[in-house]
Amino acid sequence: MKKNDLLTIKTEKMINQGICLGRYEGKVVLIDGCLPDEVVRVKVKKVKKDYIEAIAVDILNESKNRITPRCKYFGLCGGCKLQNLDYREQLKIKKSFVEDAFMRISKIYDVEINDVIASDDEYFYRNKMEYSFAKRWLFEGINYNDKEKEFALGLHIPKQFEKVMHIEECFLQSQFSNEVRNFVANFLFERNVSIHSLKNRDGLLKALLIREARNTSEKLVGLVTTNYDEALITELGNVLSAKYPEITTFVNLISRPDLSSTLPEKIITIFGKGYIIEKLGEYQFEIYPNTFFQTNTKQAEKLFSVLENYLQKEITDKSNTLLIDLYSGVGVIGIILSKYFEKVLGFEEIKESILAAKRNASINNVHNIFFIQQNLLKGLSLEKEYLEKDITIVVDPPRAGMNNELIKSIIQLRPKNLIYISCNPVTQARDLIELKEYYKIEFIQPVDMFPQTFHIENIAILKLFS
């Protein structure tokens, strides 16, 4: 067998990253571009010792759960890889992702995993999108003029990050976001504004950021550029303010031309207060252009309800209790859970997030929470006065999960309760290999924060063995 050979295979199940598993003459085949329980013609891409990588080129027998994708960019963009799958089936498959990770990696077999908490909105649920500027990725069979070839505002092509697909609609963020993105794209295109080139370290435009507070209707638009073009930015700000009065703030984020990232060195507020305010239950939070906030507001509220329901039963007397919030960001989780504890400590590495968290605590009149800037890659350092407290830890790390030093710190500290929130069940399951020796898993609760994609948020509630 060799590259580009054609095979006919019956798919068995979907695994992580939305890839389907099948077999050919007893050998595992990992297939992109199909669904479980389908007969597909595939083209071999790579032949490995233990498996074959392939891509579906023809669906010979469709799954009964296959539906017509809503988006015309489906299959090219990569953002909504499950959009051709009935949503109820998406939830079942995402639960299987969690089950597989915990059984295969953690070797945890005796814990019931709850059904996935479904999203009320299957589309238009994201409160934040960032679109990139680049030269246009050329579609086969579509003719662009020379000017169009030099300009695109859209999303990166999977596994080809340097390529950006120009888009005119996206079903993940609101219709308002679609309108603003298209308007800004046309505004800049008509004025021949230069696109940033990392290779040449020149050009102005890097990205367009749109954030929306779903419960307060406040909206933020941010243009990421390599320098401040006062005339252009002022004109765009005036036009946006007049055409879209619902935009509450417009900012210009200045990002270095020698970096591929859009991380800003400076943020200039053109109009408005430079941030938006979102409400979650009884609390409100300031959200800045570059601070983290859960991208699905309604599902975030459901996730926090799971945590609160557990703590209401578990913490019956909050005297001498301490909540440690690791990767605390702008303080959302710690502030919401602060009512159940005598004191809360939030640990975060990014200075800007610490400052925002302190402001959020202040505007919510939460006085028992304190934020500490600390690099958690080196583990958790805690002052002696807290060691005798009745400790609960909540941790919501990046997709890479926790590092060994932090896991060791948690085990040494022996918190009574450990709440582990993760957007990557694979790294979460890996981290539990060691933690399960000291903790019993009370329950596992997946939450679908990202409909139409293969991503799943997962909560693991752990309790220290007696």
C-alpha positions as CSV (number, residue, x, y, z in Angstrom):
1,M,0.0,0.0,0.0
2,K,1.3,3.5,-0.8
3,K,0.3,7.1,-0.9
4,N,-2.7,8.0,-3.2
5,D,-4.0,4.5,-3.3
6,L,-7.9,4.3,-3.2
7,L,-9.6,2.1,-0.7
8,T,-13.2,1.3,0.2
9,I,-13.8,1.3,4.0
10,K,-16.7,1.1,6.5
11,T,-16.2,3.7,9.2
12,E,-16.7,2.6,12.8
13,K,-16.6,5.6,15.1
14,M,-15.4,9.2,15.4
15,I,-12.4,10.0,17.5
16,N,-10.7,13.1,18.7
17,Q,-10.4,16.0,16.2
18,G,-13.4,14.8,14.2
19,I,-11.5,12.0,12.5
20,C,-13.2,8.7,11.8
21,L,-11.7,5.3,12.5
22,G,-12.0,2.4,10.1
23,R,-10.0,-0.7,9.2
24,Y,-8.5,-2.1,6.0
25,E,-7.2,-5.7,6.1
26,G,-7.0,-5.4,9.9
27,K,-5.0,-2.2,9.9
28,V,-6.5,1.0,11.5
29,V,-7.3,3.8,9.1
30,L,-7.8,7.3,10.3
31,I,-10.1,9.1,7.8
32,D,-10.8,12.8,7.5
33,G,-14.0,14.1,5.9
34,C,-16.7,11.5,6.8
35,L,-19.0,10.4,9.6
36,P,-19.4,7.2,11.6
37,D,-21.3,4.3,10.1
38,E,-20.6,5.2,6.5
39,V,-19.1,3.4,3.5
40,V,-16.5,5.7,2.0
41,R,-13.9,5.7,-0.8
42,V,-10.7,7.1,0.6
43,K,-7.4,8.3,-0.7
44,V,-4.3,7.2,1.3
45,K,-2.3,10.2,2.5
46,K,0.3,8.6,4.8
47,V,1.2,5.0,5.6
48,K,2.5,4.5,9.1
49,K,3.7,1.4,10.9
50,D,0.5,0.9,13.0
51,Y,-2.1,2.9,11.0
52,I,-2.9,4.7,7.8
53,E,-4.0,8.3,7.3
54,A,-6.5,8.9,4.6
55,I,-9.1,11.4,3.3
56,A,-12.6,10.6,2.1
57,V,-13.1,11.4,-1.6
58,D,-16.6,9.8,-2.0
59,I,-19.4,8.8,0.3
60,L,-20.8,5.6,-1.0
61,N,-23.3,4.9,1.8
62,E,-24.3,7.8,4.0
63,S,-25.0,7.8,7.7
64,K,-28.6,8.2,8.7
65,N,-27.4,11.1,10.9
66,R,-25.8,13.0,8.0
67,I,-27.5,16.4,7.3
68,T,-26.9,19.2,4.8
69,P,-24.4,21.7,6.2
70,R,-25.7,25.2,6.6
71,C,-22.5,27.0,5.7
72,K,-21.2,27.3,2.1
73,Y,-17.6,27.2,3.5
74,F,-18.1,23.8,5.2
75,G,-15.3,21.5,4.4
76,L,-12.9,24.3,3.7
77,C,-12.9,26.5,6.8
78,G,-12.5,23.7,9.3
79,G,-14.2,25.7,12.1
80,C,-17.5,23.7,12.0
81,K,-16.3,20.2,11.3
82,L,-19.5,18.5,12.6
83,Q,-22.0,20.8,10.8
84,N,-23.1,17.9,8.6
85,L,-24.1,15.8,11.6
86,D,-27.4,16.0,13.4
87,Y,-27.0,17.9,16.7
88,R,-28.3,15.2,18.9
89,E,-25.7,12.8,17.4
90,Q,-23.0,15.5,18.0
91,L,-23.8,15.3,21.7
92,K,-23.5,11.5,21.8
93,I,-20.2,11.6,20.0
94,K,-18.8,14.3,22.2
95,K,-19.7,12.2,25.3
96,S,-17.9,9.3,23.6
97,F,-14.8,11.5,23.3
98,V,-14.8,12.0,27.1
99,E,-15.4,8.4,27.8
100,D,-12.6,7.3,25.5
101,A,-10.1,9.7,27.0
102,F,-10.8,8.6,30.6
103,M,-10.8,4.9,29.8
104,R,-7.9,4.9,27.4
105,I,-5.6,7.4,29.1
106,S,-6.6,7.5,32.8
107,K,-7.7,3.9,32.9
108,I,-10.8,5.0,34.7
109,Y,-13.7,2.6,34.0
110,D,-16.0,2.8,37.0
111,V,-17.1,6.5,36.9
112,E,-20.4,7.4,35.2
113,I,-20.1,10.2,32.8
114,N,-23.2,12.3,32.6
115,D,-24.9,13.2,29.3
116,V,-23.6,16.3,27.7
117,I,-25.4,19.5,28.6
118,A,-26.7,20.7,25.3
119,S,-26.4,24.2,24.0
120,D,-29.7,26.2,23.6
121,D,-28.3,27.7,20.5
122,E,-26.8,25.4,17.8
123,Y,-25.7,28.5,15.8
124,F,-24.8,32.1,16.5
125,Y,-23.6,31.3,20.0
126,R,-20.1,32.8,20.0
127,N,-19.6,36.1,21.8
128,K,-16.1,36.6,20.3
129,M,-14.5,36.1,16.8
130,E,-11.2,37.2,15.5
131,Y,-10.8,37.4,11.7
132,S,-7.4,37.6,10.0
133,F,-6.2,39.8,7.1
134,A,-4.1,38.1,4.4
135,K,-3.7,37.7,0.7
136,R,-6.7,35.7,-0.6
137,W,-6.6,31.9,-0.7
138,L,-7.6,31.1,-4.2
139,F,-10.5,28.6,-4.8
140,E,-10.3,26.3,-7.8
141,G,-12.8,27.5,-10.4
142,I,-13.3,31.0,-8.9
143,N,-11.8,33.9,-10.7
144,Y,-10.7,36.9,-8.7
145,N,-9.3,40.2,-10.1
146,D,-5.8,41.3,-9.2
147,K,-7.0,43.6,-6.5
148,E,-9.1,40.9,-4.8
149,K,-6.2,38.5,-4.8
150,E,-4.3,40.8,-2.5
151,F,-7.0,41.1,0.1
152,A,-8.9,38.7,2.4
153,L,-10.6,39.0,5.8
154,G,-11.6,35.6,7.2
155,L,-10.4,32.4,8.8
156,H,-7.3,30.3,8.5
157,I,-7.3,27.1,6.5
158,P,-6.8,24.0,8.7
159,K,-3.2,22.8,8.7
160,Q,-2.3,25.7,6.4
161,F,-2.2,28.6,8.9
162,E,-0.5,30.9,6.4
163,K,-3.6,30.7,4.2
164,V,-6.8,32.7,4.9
165,M,-10.1,32.1,3.4
166,H,-12.1,35.3,2.7
167,I,-15.6,34.8,4.1
168,E,-18.8,36.8,3.8
169,E,-20.9,34.9,6.4
170,C,-20.3,32.8,9.5
171,F,-22.9,31.0,11.5
172,L,-21.0,30.9,14.8
173,Q,-21.3,34.6,15.7
174,S,-24.3,36.9,15.4
175,Q,-25.7,38.4,12.2
176,F,-24.5,41.8,13.6
177,S,-21.0,40.4,13.6
178,N,-21.3,39.3,10.0
179,E,-22.5,42.7,8.9
180,V,-19.7,44.6,10.7
181,R,-17.0,42.2,9.4
182,N,-18.2,42.7,5.8
183,F,-18.6,46.4,6.2
184,V,-15.0,46.8,7.6
185,A,-13.6,44.5,4.9
186,N,-15.2,46.6,2.2
187,F,-14.2,49.9,3.8
188,L,-10.5,48.8,4.0
189,F,-10.5,47.1,0.6
190,E,-11.8,50.2,-1.2
191,R,-9.1,52.3,0.4
192,N,-6.3,49.9,-0.7
193,V,-5.0,49.5,2.9
194,S,-2.0,47.3,3.0
195,I,-2.0,43.8,4.5
196,H,0.6,42.8,7.1
197,S,3.4,40.5,5.8
198,L,5.3,38.6,8.4
199,K,8.0,37.8,5.9
200,N,8.6,41.4,4.9
201,R,7.6,42.8,8.3
202,D,5.5,45.5,6.6
203,G,1.9,46.2,5.9
204,L,-0.8,47.6,8.3
205,L,-3.7,45.2,8.7
206,K,-3.5,42.1,11.0
207,A,-6.9,41.2,12.3
208,L,-10.4,42.3,13.2
209,L,-11.9,41.5,16.6
210,I,-15.6,41.5,17.5
211,R,-16.9,40.9,21.0
212,E,-20.5,41.0,22.2
213,A,-21.9,40.9,25.7
214,R,-25.0,38.8,25.2
215,N,-26.8,39.8,28.4
216,T,-26.2,43.5,28.2
217,S,-26.0,44.0,24.4
218,E,-22.7,45.9,24.6
219,K,-20.4,45.4,21.6
220,L,-16.7,45.9,21.1
221,V,-14.9,46.2,17.7
222,G,-11.1,46.1,17.6
223,L,-8.8,46.6,14.6
224,V,-5.4,45.0,15.0
225,T,-2.7,46.9,13.1
226,T,1.1,47.2,13.1
227,N,1.0,50.9,13.8
228,Y,-1.4,53.8,14.5
229,D,-2.7,55.3,11.2
230,E,-4.6,58.2,12.8
231,A,-6.4,59.4,9.7
232,L,-7.6,55.9,8.7
233,I,-8.6,54.8,12.2
234,T,-10.4,58.1,12.9
235,E,-12.4,57.8,9.7
236,L,-13.3,54.2,10.3
237,G,-14.3,55.0,13.9
238,N,-16.6,57.9,12.7
239,V,-18.2,55.7,10.1
240,L,-18.8,52.7,12.4
241,S,-20.3,55.0,15.1
242,A,-22.7,56.5,12.6
243,K,-23.7,53.3,10.9
244,Y,-23.8,51.0,13.9
245,P,-24.8,52.9,17.0
246,E,-25.0,49.6,18.9
247,I,-21.2,49.4,18.9
248,T,-20.4,50.7,22.4
249,T,-16.6,50.9,22.0
250,F,-14.0,50.8,19.1
251,V,-10.3,50.2,19.8
252,N,-7.1,50.0,17.8
253,L,-4.7,47.3,19.0
254,I,-1.1,47.9,18.0
255,S,0.8,44.6,17.4
256,R,4.4,44.2,16.4
257,P,5.1,43.6,12.6
258,D,7.7,40.9,13.4
259,L,5.2,38.7,15.2
260,S,2.6,36.4,13.7
261,S,0.4,36.8,16.8
262,T,-2.0,39.6,17.3
263,L,-0.9,40.2,20.9
264,P,-1.0,44.0,21.3
265,E,1.7,46.1,22.8
266,K,-0.7,49.0,23.0
267,I,-4.4,49.5,22.9
268,I,-5.9,52.9,21.8
269,T,-9.5,53.6,22.6
270,I,-11.1,55.5,19.7
271,F,-14.6,55.8,21.2
272,G,-16.4,54.3,24.2
273,K,-14.8,53.0,27.4
274,G,-12.4,50.5,25.8
275,Y,-14.2,47.4,27.2
276,I,-17.7,45.9,27.5
277,I,-19.6,44.8,30.5
278,E,-21.3,41.4,30.6
279,K,-23.7,40.1,33.3
280,L,-23.7,36.5,34.6
281,G,-26.4,36.0,37.2
282,E,-26.0,38.6,39.9
283,Y,-22.5,39.6,38.8
284,Q,-21.1,41.8,36.1
285,F,-17.7,41.7,34.5
286,E,-15.5,44.0,32.5
287,I,-14.3,42.3,29.3
288,Y,-11.3,43.9,27.6
289,P,-10.2,43.2,24.0
290,N,-7.4,40.8,24.9
291,T,-8.7,39.1,28.1
292,F,-10.2,35.6,28.3
293,F,-13.9,35.1,28.7
294,Q,-15.9,32.0,27.9
295,T,-17.1,32.3,24.3
296,N,-20.6,30.9,24.8
297,T,-22.3,33.0,27.4
298,K,-25.4,30.8,27.9
299,Q,-23.4,27.6,28.3
300,A,-21.0,29.3,30.7
301,E,-23.9,30.1,32.9
302,K,-24.9,26.4,32.8
303,L,-21.3,25.4,33.6
304,F,-21.1,27.7,36.6
305,S,-24.5,26.3,37.8
306,V,-23.0,22.8,37.9
307,L,-20.2,24.1,40.2
308,E,-22.6,26.0,42.4
309,N,-25.0,23.1,42.8
310,Y,-22.1,20.9,44.0
311,L,-20.7,23.4,46.4
312,Q,-24.1,24.2,47.9
313,K,-24.3,20.6,49.1
314,E,-20.6,20.2,49.9
315,I,-19.8,23.4,51.8
316,T,-22.3,23.6,54.7
317,D,-20.2,25.8,56.9
318,K,-17.8,28.3,55.2
319,S,-15.8,29.2,58.3
320,N,-12.1,28.5,57.8
321,T,-12.7,27.6,54.1
322,L,-10.5,28.6,51.3
323,L,-11.1,28.5,47.5
324,I,-8.0,28.5,45.4
325,D,-8.8,29.5,41.8
326,L,-5.9,28.5,39.5
327,Y,-5.6,30.2,36.1
328,S,-8.1,32.7,37.4
329,G,-8.1,35.0,34.4
330,V,-10.3,38.1,35.0
331,G,-11.7,36.4,38.1
332,V,-15.1,35.1,36.8
333,I,-15.1,31.7,38.5
334,G,-13.6,32.9,41.8
335,I,-16.0,35.8,42.1
336,I,-19.1,33.7,41.3
337,L,-18.1,31.0,43.8
338,S,-16.9,33.4,46.5
339,K,-20.2,33.3,48.4
340,Y,-19.5,29.7,49.4
341,F,-16.1,30.4,51.0
342,E,-14.5,32.5,53.8
343,K,-11.7,33.5,51.5
344,V,-10.7,33.1,47.8
345,L,-7.3,33.3,46.3
346,G,-6.9,33.7,42.5
347,F,-3.6,32.8,40.9
348,E,-2.9,34.1,37.4
349,E,0.3,34.9,35.5
350,I,-0.9,37.7,33.2
351,K,-0.7,41.1,34.8
352,E,-3.5,42.7,32.7
353,S,-5.8,39.8,33.8
354,I,-4.9,40.4,37.5
355,L,-5.8,44.1,37.2
356,A,-9.1,43.3,35.4
357,A,-9.9,40.7,38.1
358,K,-9.4,43.2,40.9
359,R,-11.7,45.7,39.1
360,N,-14.3,42.9,38.6
361,A,-14.2,42.1,42.3
362,S,-14.5,45.7,43.2
363,I,-17.5,46.5,41.0
364,N,-19.3,43.4,42.4
365,N,-18.5,44.3,46.0
366,V,-16.8,41.0,46.6
367,H,-14.3,41.7,49.4
368,N,-13.1,38.2,50.3
369,I,-11.2,37.5,47.1
370,F,-7.5,38.3,46.5
371,F,-5.5,37.9,43.3
372,I,-1.8,36.9,43.1
373,Q,0.4,37.1,40.1
374,Q,2.3,33.8,39.8
375,N,3.7,31.6,37.1
376,L,2.0,28.2,37.7
377,L,4.5,26.4,35.4
378,K,6.7,26.4,38.5
379,G,4.0,25.0,40.7
380,L,1.8,26.6,43.3
381,S,3.4,28.6,46.1
382,L,1.1,29.2,49.1
383,E,1.9,31.1,52.3
384,K,1.9,29.1,55.6
385,E,-1.2,30.9,57.0
386,Y,-3.4,29.2,54.5
387,L,-2.2,25.6,55.0
388,E,-4.5,24.9,57.9
389,K,-7.6,26.0,55.9
390,D,-10.3,23.7,54.6
391,I,-9.2,24.0,50.9
392,T,-11.1,23.6,47.7
393,I,-9.2,24.1,44.4
394,V,-10.8,25.0,41.0
395,V,-8.5,24.8,38.0
396,D,-9.3,25.8,34.4
397,P,-6.0,25.5,32.6
398,P,-5.2,26.1,28.9
399,R,-5.7,23.2,26.4
400,A,-2.3,21.8,27.2
401,G,-3.5,21.0,30.7
402,M,-1.5,21.2,33.9
403,N,2.2,20.7,34.2
404,N,3.9,18.2,36.5
405,E,5.0,20.8,39.0
406,L,1.5,22.1,39.5
407,I,0.1,18.6,39.9
408,K,2.7,17.8,42.5
409,S,1.8,21.1,44.3
410,I,-1.9,20.1,44.4
411,I,-1.1,16.6,45.7
412,Q,1.2,18.1,48.5
413,L,-1.5,20.5,49.5
414,R,-4.2,17.8,49.6
415,P,-7.3,20.1,49.0
416,K,-10.5,18.4,50.2
417,N,-12.2,19.2,46.8
418,L,-10.7,19.5,43.4
419,I,-12.8,20.9,40.5
420,Y,-11.0,20.5,37.2
421,I,-12.5,22.3,34.2
422,S,-11.0,21.6,30.8
423,C,-11.6,22.3,27.1
424,N,-9.4,19.3,26.3
425,P,-10.5,15.9,27.8
426,V,-7.3,14.3,26.5
427,T,-5.0,16.4,28.6
428,Q,-7.5,16.4,31.5
429,A,-7.5,12.6,31.5
430,R,-3.7,12.6,31.4
431,D,-3.5,14.8,34.4
432,L,-5.8,12.5,36.4
433,I,-3.5,9.6,36.0
434,E,-1.6,10.7,39.1
435,L,-4.4,12.6,40.8
436,K,-6.7,9.5,40.9
437,E,-4.4,7.9,43.4
438,Y,-5.4,10.5,45.9
439,Y,-8.9,11.5,44.8
440,K,-12.2,9.8,44.1
441,I,-14.0,11.2,41.1
442,E,-17.5,12.2,42.2
443,F,-18.8,12.8,38.7
444,I,-17.9,14.0,35.3
445,Q,-20.0,16.5,33.4
446,P,-19.4,17.5,29.8
447,V,-20.8,20.8,28.6
448,D,-21.2,21.6,24.9
449,M,-19.7,25.1,24.6
450,F,-19.0,24.7,20.9
451,P,-21.8,23.2,18.8
452,Q,-20.9,22.2,15.2
453,T,-17.3,21.7,16.3
454,F,-15.5,18.6,17.8
455,H,-14.5,20.6,20.9
456,I,-16.1,19.8,24.3
457,E,-15.8,21.4,27.7
458,N,-15.6,18.9,30.6
459,I,-15.9,19.2,34.4
460,A,-14.4,16.6,36.7
461,I,-15.3,16.8,40.4
462,L,-12.8,15.1,42.7
463,K,-12.9,14.5,46.4
464,L,-9.9,13.6,48.6
465,F,-9.9,10.0,49.8
466,S,-10.6,9.7,53.6
